[in-house]
């Protein structure tokens, strides 16, 4: 899946490499393109996502190549 992103006045595309659906800290399903340690990263990130209210949160890694976006719906 490709997403269009507006950066510096031009449109770029980003590929979704990993997607996960979770209930609390339990991963219900996931999908990964290519290799990587996405499951391990998510097992560390999931406990830190607030789930007490509807929210959308984004995190960008320090190398600027990873963007994590979370959506919590109650």
Secondary structure in CASP SS format (residue, H / E / C, confidence):
PFRMAT SS
TARGET T0000
AUTHOR 0000-0000-0000
METHOD secondary structure of the structure
MODEL  1
X C 1.00
X E 1.00
X E 1.00
X E 1.00
X E 1.00
X E 1.00
X E 1.00
X C 1.00
X C 1.00
X E 1.00
X E 1.00
X E 1.00
X E 1.00
X E 1.00
X E 1.00
X C 1.00
X C 1.00
X E 1.00
X E 1.00
X E 1.00
X E 1.00
X E 1.00
X E 1.00
X C 1.00
X C 1.00
X E 1.00
X E 1.00
X E 1.00
X E 1.00
X E 1.00
X E 1.00
X E 1.00
X C 1.00
X C 1.00
X C 1.00
X C 1.00
X C 1.00
X H 1.00
X H 1.00
X H 1.00
X H 1.00
X H 1.00
X H 1.00
X H 1.00
X H 1.00
X H 1.00
X H 1.00
X H 1.00
X C 1.00
X C 1.00
X C 1.00
X C 1.00
X C 1.00
X C 1.00
X E 1.00
X E 1.00
X E 1.00
X E 1.00
X E 1.00
X E 1.00
X C 1.00
X C 1.00
X C 1.00
X C 1.00
X C 1.00
X C 1.00
X E 1.00
X E 1.00
X E 1.00
X E 1.00
X E 1.00
X E 1.00
X C 1.00
X C 1.00
END
